Amino acid sequence: MNHLGSRLKEERKTLGLSQHDFAAIGGVEANAQGKYESGQRTPRSDYLAALSFKGVDVLYLLSGHRTPLRIESLTEAERIVILHYRALTGVDQDAIGQLALSLSECLTE
């Protein structure tokens, strides 16, 4: 699987969407989504633009580098969580990361 395809699949699963539902956001059929994820086809710019309007990080899809979040875009609750996280030891941060991963995987199953 090419990198763009694997990142598309990752983003789709993070959102907890089927290929059909994710494809609909981009204005394509589910079989096209499958081909994008497998690397058989490359998505067009209008598809990527539609995904970006739904909050998908298109820079990450294309480059593998996340678009930095602006502090102003965080809610107060998100800001507090981040501040508490940063105060933890490395071991505790790793544990929180594993917990968040486990919880997000439960949402996509």
CYANA upper distance limits for C-alpha pairs under 8 A (distance plus 0.5 A):
  1 MET  CA      5 GLY  CA      6.74
  1 MET  CA      6 SER  CA      6.70
  1 MET  CA     37 GLU  CA      7.77
  1 MET  CA     38 SER  CA      5.75
  1 MET  CA     39 GLY  CA      6.17
  2 ASN  CA      6 SER  CA      6.73
  2 ASN  CA     37 GLU  CA      8.43
  2 ASN  CA     38 SER  CA      7.52
  2 ASN  CA     39 GLY  CA      5.81
  3 HIS  CA      7 ARG  CA      6.58
  3 HIS  CA     64 GLY  CA      8.39
  4 LEU  CA      8 LEU  CA      6.59
  4 LEU  CA     36 TYR  CA      8.45
  4 LEU  CA     37 GLU  CA      7.88
  4 LEU  CA     39 GLY  CA      7.94
  4 LEU  CA     61 LEU  CA      6.13
  4 LEU  CA     62 LEU  CA      6.54
  4 LEU  CA     63 SER  CA      8.49
  5 GLY  CA      9 LYS  CA      6.77
  5 GLY  CA     36 TYR  CA      6.01
  5 GLY  CA     37 GLU  CA      4.24
  5 GLY  CA     38 SER  CA      6.16
  5 GLY  CA     39 GLY  CA      5.85
  6 SER  CA     10 GLU  CA      6.60
  6 SER  CA     37 GLU  CA      6.41
  6 SER  CA     38 SER  CA      7.97
  7 ARG  CA     11 GLU  CA      6.59
  7 ARG  CA     37 GLU  CA      8.43
  7 ARG  CA     60 TYR  CA      8.14
  7 ARG  CA     61 LEU  CA      6.05
  7 ARG  CA     64 GLY  CA      8.12
  8 LEU  CA     12 ARG  CA      6.62
  8 LEU  CA     36 TYR  CA      8.19
  8 LEU  CA     37 GLU  CA      6.55
  8 LEU  CA     61 LEU  CA      6.76
  9 LYS  CA     13 LYS  CA      6.61
  9 LYS  CA     37 GLU  CA      6.28
 10 GLU  CA     14 THR  CA      6.56
 11 GLU  CA     15 LEU  CA      6.82
 11 GLU  CA     56 VAL  CA      7.59
 12 ARG  CA     16 GLY  CA      6.82
 12 ARG  CA     17 LEU  CA      6.06
 12 ARG  CA     18 SER  CA      7.73
 12 ARG  CA     19 GLN  CA      7.94
 12 ARG  CA     22 PHE  CA      6.86
 13 LYS  CA     17 LEU  CA      6.40
 13 LYS  CA     18 SER  CA      8.08
 13 LYS  CA    108 THR  CA      6.45
 14 THR  CA    104 SER  CA      7.61
 14 THR  CA    105 GLU  CA      8.47
 14 THR  CA    108 THR  CA      7.46
 15 LEU  CA    108 THR  CA      8.08
 16 GLY  CA    107 LEU  CA      6.82
 16 GLY  CA    108 THR  CA      5.01
 16 GLY  CA    109 GLU  CA      8.36
 17 LEU  CA     21 ASP  CA      6.31
 17 LEU  CA     22 PHE  CA      6.37
 17 LEU  CA    108 THR  CA      7.95
 18 SER  CA     22 PHE  CA      6.61
 19 GLN  CA     23 ALA  CA      6.31
 19 GLN  CA     30 ALA  CA      6.00
 19 GLN  CA     33 GLN  CA      6.58
 19 GLN  CA     34 GLY  CA      7.34
 20 HIS  CA     24 ALA  CA      6.72
 20 HIS  CA     29 GLU  CA      7.34
 20 HIS  CA     30 ALA  CA      4.97
 20 HIS  CA     33 GLN  CA      8.11
 21 ASP  CA     25 ILE  CA      7.11
 21 ASP  CA     30 ALA  CA      8.29
 22 PHE  CA     26 GLY  CA      7.23
 22 PHE  CA     30 ALA  CA      8.44
 22 PHE  CA     33 GLN  CA      8.13
 23 ALA  CA     27 GLY  CA      6.60
 23 ALA  CA     28 VAL  CA      5.59
 23 ALA  CA     29 GLU  CA      6.20
 23 ALA  CA     30 ALA  CA      5.90
 23 ALA  CA     32 ALA  CA      7.99
 23 ALA  CA     33 GLN  CA      6.01
 24 ALA  CA     28 VAL  CA      6.27
 24 ALA  CA     29 GLU  CA      7.20
 24 ALA  CA     30 ALA  CA      8.12
 25 ILE  CA     50 ALA  CA      6.96
 25 ILE  CA     51 LEU  CA      6.78
 25 ILE  CA     54 LYS  CA      8.15
 26 GLY  CA     46 ASP  CA      8.08
 26 GLY  CA     47 TYR  CA      4.96
 26 GLY  CA     48 LEU  CA      7.29
 26 GLY  CA     49 ALA  CA      8.36
 26 GLY  CA     50 ALA  CA      5.66
 26 GLY  CA     51 LEU  CA      6.14
 27 GLY  CA     47 TYR  CA      6.91
 27 GLY  CA     50 ALA  CA      8.09
 28 VAL  CA     32 ALA  CA      6.81
 28 VAL  CA     33 GLN  CA      7.60
 28 VAL  CA     47 TYR  CA      8.02
 29 GLU  CA     33 GLN  CA      7.11
 30 ALA  CA     34 GLY  CA      6.81
 31 ASN  CA     35 LYS  CA      6.83
 32 ALA  CA     36 TYR  CA      6.69
 32 ALA  CA     41 ARG  CA      8.20
 33 GLN  CA     37 GLU  CA      6.72
 34 GLY  CA     38 SER  CA      6.64
 35 LYS  CA     39 GLY  CA      6.51
 35 LYS  CA     40 GLN  CA      5.46
 35 LYS  CA     41 ARG  CA      5.92
 36 TYR  CA     40 GLN  CA      6.61
 36 TYR  CA     41 ARG  CA      5.53
 36 TYR  CA     42 THR  CA      6.21
 36 TYR  CA     43 PRO  CA      6.82
 43 PRO  CA     47 TYR  CA      6.88
 43 PRO  CA     48 LEU  CA      7.55
 44 ARG  CA     48 LEU  CA      7.11
 45 SER  CA     49 ALA  CA      6.51
 46 ASP  CA     50 ALA  CA      6.64
 47 TYR  CA     51 LEU  CA      6.88
 48 LEU  CA     52 SER  CA      6.74
 48 LEU  CA     58 VAL  CA      7.07
 49 ALA  CA     53 PHE  CA      7.00
 49 ALA  CA     58 VAL  CA      8.39
 50 ALA  CA     54 LYS  CA      7.37
 51 LEU  CA     55 GLY  CA      7.17
 51 LEU  CA     56 VAL  CA      5.94
 51 LEU  CA     58 VAL  CA      7.99
 52 SER  CA     56 VAL  CA      5.27
 52 SER  CA     57 ASP  CA      6.72
 52 SER  CA     58 VAL  CA      6.54
 57 ASP  CA     61 LEU  CA      7.06
 57 ASP  CA     66 ARG  CA      7.36
 57 ASP  CA     67 THR  CA      7.18
 58 VAL  CA     62 LEU  CA      6.71
 59 LEU  CA     63 SER  CA      6.32
 59 LEU  CA     64 GLY  CA      7.68
 59 LEU  CA     65 HIS  CA      7.00
 59 LEU  CA     66 ARG  CA      6.86
 59 LEU  CA     67 THR  CA      6.73
 60 TYR  CA     64 GLY  CA      4.95
 60 TYR  CA     65 HIS  CA      5.21
 60 TYR  CA     66 ARG  CA      5.20
 60 TYR  CA     67 THR  CA      7.25
 61 LEU  CA     65 HIS  CA      8.49
 69 LEU  CA     73 SER  CA      7.41
 70 ARG  CA     74 LEU  CA      7.84
 71 ILE  CA     79 ARG  CA      8.41
 74 LEU  CA     78 GLU  CA      6.27
 74 LEU  CA     79 ARG  CA      6.58
 75 THR  CA     79 ARG  CA      6.75
 76 GLU  CA     80 ILE  CA      6.77
 77 ALA  CA     81 VAL  CA      6.78
 78 GLU  CA     82 ILE  CA      6.76
 79 ARG  CA     83 LEU  CA      6.76
 80 ILE  CA     84 HIS  CA      6.72
 81 VAL  CA     85 TYR  CA      6.56
 82 ILE  CA     86 ARG  CA      6.65
 83 LEU  CA     87 ALA  CA      7.03
 84 HIS  CA     88 LEU  CA      7.33
 85 TYR  CA     93 GLN  CA      7.03
 86 ARG  CA     93 GLN  CA      8.32
 88 LEU  CA     92 ASP  CA      6.30
 88 LEU  CA     93 GLN  CA      6.49
 89 THR  CA     93 GLN  CA      6.67
 90 GLY  CA     94 ASP  CA      6.67
 91 VAL  CA     95 ALA  CA      6.83
 92 ASP  CA     96 ILE  CA      6.73
 93 GLN  CA     97 GLY  CA      6.65
 94 ASP  CA     98 GLN  CA      6.75
 95 ALA  CA     99 LEU  CA      6.67
 96 ILE  CA    100 ALA  CA      6.59
 97 GLY  CA    101 LEU  CA      6.63
 98 GLN  CA    102 SER  CA      6.60
 99 LEU  CA    103 LEU  CA      6.62
100 ALA  CA    104 SER  CA      6.59
101 LEU  CA    105 GLU  CA      6.63
102 SER  CA    106 CYS  CA      6.87
103 LEU  CA    107 LEU  CA      7.19
104 SER  CA    108 THR  CA      7.21
105 GLU  CA    109 GLU  CA      6.98
